[in-house]
Amino acid sequence: MKNLPRDVSDFEKMITQNYVYVDKTQYIYNLYATGDTHHFLSRPRRFGKSLLVSTLKELFSGNKELFKDLWIGSSDYKWQEYSVIHLDFADISHETATELKLSLGWALNSIAQQYAVDISQAPTLNAKFSFLVKQLAQKNKVVLLIDEYDKPVLDHIENKERAKAQQAVLKSFYDTIKGLNSYLHAVFITGVSKFSKTSIFSGLNNLIDITMASPGVALLGYTKSEIEYYFKDYIDDFAHAKKRTVTTIMNEMEVWYNGYRFSQEPTRVYNPYSVLYYLKDKEQANYWFESGTPSFLIKLIQNQYDALEDIKDIELSVQSLGTFDITHIPLIPLLFQTGYLTITDYNRETKKYKLNYPNAEVSESFQTFIITALTEHNATTVERSVSRMVKALNSNDVDAFCMVLQSLFAHIPSNLYIEQERYFHSLFQFLGNLLGLEIQSEIVTDKGRIDLVITTNQYIYIFELKFNTSPDVALQQIEDRRYYERYLISKQHIVLIGLAFNYKKKKLTLEWQKKLIQ
């Protein structure tokens, strides 16, 4: 079998060293067949962006031999050699704006030396870049490939002044591209986020954004048919080793790693990083999520917690979903761009996108992440607490359940929580979703809304949450409005639980009352 390309983003290495390459060259061909040559694409981390840029580098360098067994190798693509400037900001130091300028200058010098061009006398960074492009274009037009364009900004997003300084350097540098159009054959820029054009790309009016457009739908990520074709041997080996069927393996992969949708089109793709690790390790795990979560997300979640209240099935317009500025980063669009939310539906009448978690990996991991961010417990503590809560519910030990709940919520810093019931509704719901039990929330009845219902094999728990009052009030509401009536025909015992969160003497406490109905 060919090697699995885990953490391999070099196209030449992948082809020459016997790695599995999922052929995306037809998508690349179609991308440029329209006549458009300047493109921008944002996708979540570890989604194959660097491999795509590396593929474009070899394609535009005219290395036809590498593509002989791929789709484009037998197409009518007109092979031509261009000078390629490839900048990867993951490899360019950017601790300060000054360091970014110097490191970017060094990167340009290195590229110039490869082409035997001397740019050392150019007085500024932008002058070096402009001179290099013009010199290279004397032989043939230039292709500019920029990977992780936003990394210098994102790495400092918690320090707004430093992020703005990095942004200013990048904006000035990218503005230079506009005056070089006649020397450029193609431009391809990629990154994780999508900052507004005015903040970074104000001069690039001809830059086509394919992030949510048809050409970019399946350019990155794996489709189901691609997995079945390119990884058939690995799936068969997996099935044999674990004594499972191919169907069950494909179904598990779909539940845990599929679901990413980036446009109005219904095409969904699998997370390539998780798929490769799943096939190698032959077990389900949260591979992509555990490979690293941006630290700035914790601050954003803490500062914009109310945005998470309706995180499931939230609807946003393409304008709201599309871009943002570093002076104000809205949480939900950022979660979409970074891969924690994805499109689940598109309403052509309202022109709005519905968002949700893409799959079980993200749903499970991100909700744990939210709890850790807001309670300041680590993931191990949260997981251990969840296990104890499940055990308590299965044995109808309401007191044990509530004591664990209290210990988790007691550590919420006072500066984080909002003194409103909906804050605790949302937090309790996130926690409830981690239990692995049947959960229903905000259930509409003719007499009101049931806050939360958790069902086990033997018990149905009906919860009512209140803030700054007594648990008796919460329990009485369940009884007065007879929230339990619809469940009386069930075989399980029905348990009513009134919860009351109170903040007294700078301390958050939880009190509860319970009642067994049947």
N, C-alpha and C positions, 0 to 999 in steps of 0.2 A: 504494500500500500504506500501511496505517497504520504509525505509528512504532513501533519496538521500545522497550519501556519499560525500557531499561537505567538502573539507578540512579534510577528514578522510584518514589517511595513515597507520593505524594500522589494520592489517588483522584480528587479533583475535577480536577486537572491531567490525569490520565490520560484521563478521559472527555471533557473539553472541548477538549483539544489533540490529539485524534486519535491516541492511543496504543492499541496492542493491549491489551485488558483480558481476561484469562482469567476468565470469569464464575464466581465462587465463591459467588454469592448464594443458590443453593439450599442449599449446605452451611450458610450462615449462618442461613437460614430454619429448617432442620431443627434446628440447634443450640438455638434458642430455642423451637421448637415443643414441646419436652419440658416446658416450664414452668420449667426451671432458668434462672436469670438471672445467677449469679455463676460465672465460669469462669477457669481458669488454663491456660495453654498454653506449654510450652517447645519451642523448635525451634532448630536451628543458625543461626548468623549468616547474613545475606543469603538468607534463605529466604522472605521476604515478610511477616514479622511486622508491620513498620511499615505496609505497604500494607493489611493486614487491619485494623489499628487505625484507620487513616484511613478505610477503608470503613465501619467501624462508626460512626465519628464522623458521617459524612454521613448514614448510615441513621437513626441515633437523633436527628439534628438535623431529620429530616423533609424532607430535600432530595430529594423524590420525582423531580423532573425528571432528576436525574443517573442514576437507575436505570430510566428508562422503557424502554430497549432491552435490559435484563437480565432474567434469569429472575424475580427477585423483583418486577419492575415489573409483570408480568402475573399475579402470584399473588394470593392472598387476604390477603396481609400487611396488617395494620392499621396504617396510617401515622399516626404521632403524633410531635409534637415534644417532645423532652426537653432539659433543660439538660445540656450535656456538659462534664465536666472531663477534659481530655486532658493527661496528664503524660508526657513523654518524657525519661527520665533520661539519654539521650545528649546532651540539650541543657541539662542541669542540672549546673553545676560541682560537683565533689566531690573536690577535692584533699585536703581535710581534712573531718572530721565537722562542724566549725563552718561551713565553706564550704558544705557540703551543706545544712545547715539554712537558711542565709541564702539560697542560690540557690533552694531549694525554696519558701521564703517569697516570693521575688520572682516565681516562676512562678505561685503562687496569687494574688498581687496582680494580675498581668497578666490572669489569667482573670477575676478579680472585676471588673476595670475593663471588660472586654468586656461584662459583664452589668450594668454600672452598680451594682455592690455595693461598699461600703466595708468592708474587713476590716482596715484599718490599725490600729485600736485594740485588736485581739485581742492579748493579751500573749505568746502562744507560738505556735510553728508549728502544733501540733495544734489549738490554739484557733482559729487562722485557718482551717484546713481545715474544722473542724466548723461554724464560723459560716457559712462560704461555702456549704456543702452545705445547711444549714438555710434560709438566705436564698433560695437558688435553688429549693428545693423548695416554697416558698410559691406559686410560679407553676406549676411542674410537676415531677415527680420527676426525679432526677438520674441520669445515666449516668456512671460513673467508668471511664476508660480509662487504663491504665498500660502504657507501652512501655519495654522494657529495664529492668525493675524491679531487676535484679541488677547492673547495670553499676557502681554505686558500690562494690560489694563486689568484683566480679571484677577491677576495675582496680587493686585493692590487695591481691590475694590472696597475693602474695609477702611482704607485710608483715602478718603475722597480727594484730598489735595495731591497726594502722590499719584493716584489714578489719573487725575486731570493732567498732571505733568507728563505722564506716559502717553496719554491720549493726544496731547498737543504735538509731541514728537511724531507719532504715527500719522496724525492728520496732515502735518506738513510734508511728511515723506510720501504719503499716498497722493497728495495733491499734485506732486511732481509728475505722476503718471499721465495726467490729463494732457500735458504739453508734449508727451512723447508718443501719442497715439499713432502717428504716421510711421513710427519705427517698430511698432509692436504688432505682431501677428495675432497673439492671443494673451489674455490675462485670466488667471483662475485664482480666486482667493477663497480660502475656507477657514472656518473656526467653529467654536461652540456657540457663541452668542451672536446676536444680530443687532448691533448698535445702529442707531438712526444714521442716515446718510449725512445729515448736517453735522453730526458729532465726529465722524471719521472719514467718510467718503464723499464729502460735499462736491469735490471736483470731478468725480467719476460718474457723469450722467449716463454713460453708455454701458455701465455695469449691470448686467441682467441678473436679477436675483432668482435663482431656481430652487430656493429652499422649500417653497410650498407650491412649486409648479411641476407640470408633467415631466419635464426632462430629469428632474431630480428624485422622482418617486421611489424608484428601485435602484438608483445609481449606487447607493450604499445600503448595507444590510443584506440579509439573505431572504429570498422568497422561499416558500415551501418547496416548490419544484426544483429550485437550485440545491436545496439541502438533500432532497431525495436523489438527485442525479450525481452531484459531486461528492457526497459523503456516504454513498450507498455501502461501500465496503466497511466503513466505520460503524454504521448503524447495524449492519448484519453482525459484525464482530461483537458489538455491544449486546445485541439480542442473544447471541450464543453464550457469551460470558456470564450474563446475568439470568439466563434462562427466561427471557421475556420475549414477547412478540414485537416485531417491527412496529406494528400499529400502536401498541401501548407506549413505546419509546417516542414515536412521533407525536402522539397525543400529549405526553408529558412535556415534550419540548414546546409544543404549541401553547399550552397553558402557562408555562413558566417563562418563555423567552420570545414568543411572538407578540404581535399586537401593535407594533409601531406604524403609525399612519401619519403622513406629513402633508397631505393635500386633500382637495375635494374628492379625488379619486379614491375608490375603496381599497386600493392595493395596500397590503400590510407586509411588513418585513420583520424578520427575527433579528435579535441582537447578536451580531456575529461573534463578539467576544465571549458571551455566555455559551453560545452553541459550541464553539471550539473547545472550551474547557469541559463542558458537559460530555462531549464525545470522547475526550481524552480521559477524564476521571471516571466516567461511567456512573455518575451519580448526580442527583439534582442538588444544586446549591445556589446561593445568591452571588454568583461569580462577579457580575458586572458591578453590582452595588458595592460589594466588599472590596473592589479594586480601588476605591477612593471616591469620597464625596467632597465637593468643594467646601472648605471651611466657612466661606462667606455665606453659605446657605443657612447655617445655624443662626447667624445674626439676622438675616432677612426673615426667617421664620419667627424668631422672637419678636422682631419689630413689626411684622405684618401678620401676626397670628390670625386676626379676624378674616384675612383672605382665605384661610384654610377651611372656614366654616362650611362652605358649599363646594369643597374641592372636587367632589364627585359630580360628574355630569354638569359642570359649570359651562356656560355658553359665553363665547367671546367673538367679537368681529375680527376680521383679518387685520384691521388697523390696530386693535388692542393686542392682538396676538403677535404681531409682526416685529416691531422694533421698540427700543427704549434708549434712554440716555443715561449716562452714568450718574447724573445728579439725582435721578429718581429711577430706581429699578423695581418695577412692580413684580411681586412674587410669582403670580400665576404664569404670565408669559415666560418668565425665566425658567420655571419648572418645565414648561413645554419645550423650550429650546435646549435644555440640558438633559432631557430624556426621562424626567420623572412623571410627566403627563404626556398624553398623546391624543390625537384626534380620534374620536369614536363615531362621530356623525357630522354631517353638514346639512344645514337647512337652506335650501336654495331660495326660499321666500324671504327669510329674514337675513340671509347671507351671514349666518353665524355658525361657528364651529362648536361642537360639544366635546369637552375634554374629560378624560378619566385616566386612571392608571393603565399602562399598556398591558401589563401581565402580572402574574402572581409574584414573580420575583420583586418587582418594584413595589407592588401593593404592600406586601408583607414587610419588606425592608424599610420602605419610606415611612410607613406608619410607626414602626419601631423608632426610626430616626426622629420623627416628630416628638414622640414621647420623651426620648432622651434629651432633645433640644429644649423642651419646655419644663421638664422636671429636674434636669441636670443630673440624672442617673445615667450610668453607662448602660450599654446594650445588654450586657450580661445580667445586670440587676433587673432590667425590665423583663428579659426573657424568663428569668427565674421567678419573678413576681407573677407573670402571666401563667406559668405552669402551676403555681400554687393557687391562683384564682380559678383555673379550670378544675383542679382537684376539689376545691371547696364547692363549686357549683354542682359538680357531679354527685356530691354527697349531701347537698342541701345545707352546707355549713355557711350560712349567710354572714355570721359574725366574722369568720375567718376571711371570707371574701372581702368584706368591707374594711377589715383591719389592714389587709394588703393594699387595698385601694387608698386608704388613708396614708399609709407609709409612703406610697408613691407620690401622692399629690401634696403631701406636707412639705416637700422639698422644692415646690415651685417658688422661685424668688418673687417677692412682692412686686418688683418692678416689671415682671413679665405678664402676670395675669390681669385680666380685665374683670372688673367687679360687675359682671353680668352673668345671668344663668346660661346664656348661649355659649359662653366660653367653656364652661364646665360640661355642657351638653356635648360640644364638639370633642373635647379632650377625652371624655368618657367613651364616646363613640369610637374614636381612634383606638383606644385601649381595647374596647369590646371586639373590634374587628380582628385583633391579634389572637383572640382566644381560640379560633378555629372552630367555634360553635355557630349554630344558626342565629344570626343577628338581624333584627329589624329595628329601624329607628324612625321617629317622626311618623308613626302610623296614624292616619286620619280616621277618626270615628265620627259618628253623628253628634258626639258630645265633647269633642276636643281631640287633641293629639296625644298619643302615647309616646313618651320620650324614648324608651328603649325596651325591647323584648329579647331575652336570650333564652334559647330552647336547648335543653339536653334530652337524653333518652328518657329520663324520668320526671323532669321538672320544666315548667315554663315560668320564667322570672319576668315580672312586669315592673319596670323601674320608673319612678318619677323623681326628677332632680329639682332641687330648689337652692336658692342662694340667700344667705342672711335671714333665715327663718328656721322653724323647727321641722324635724323629719315627720312629725305627726301631721303637719299641714300637707306635706307631699303624699303621705299614705292616705290621708282622708280624701284627697282629690281622686286617687285611683278608685276608692270605694264609692264616692259620691257619683262619679261619672261612669261607674261600672265598666271600666276599661277591660275587665277580665271576662265579660260576657261571651265574647266571640270564641273564647278558648275553653268554655265549659264542656264542649262536646269531645274534647281531646281526652286521651287516656292518661296524660301526665298530670302530676300534681301542679297546682297553680300557686305561686308564691308572689305576694305583693311586697315591694320594697320601696320605702320612701327614703330618699337621701337628701341631706341638707349640708351644704358647704357654708361655713361661716369663717369670717376673718376677724379675729379678736386679738387685741394686744399683739399685733404684728405677727400673728400666727394663724395659719390656715388649718381648720379642723373639719372633720367629717363626722356627722351623727346619722344614725339610721334607725328605722323601725321596720319590722317585717310582720307579715300575716299570711298564714297558710289558708287557702280557700278550699281546696279539695285534695 
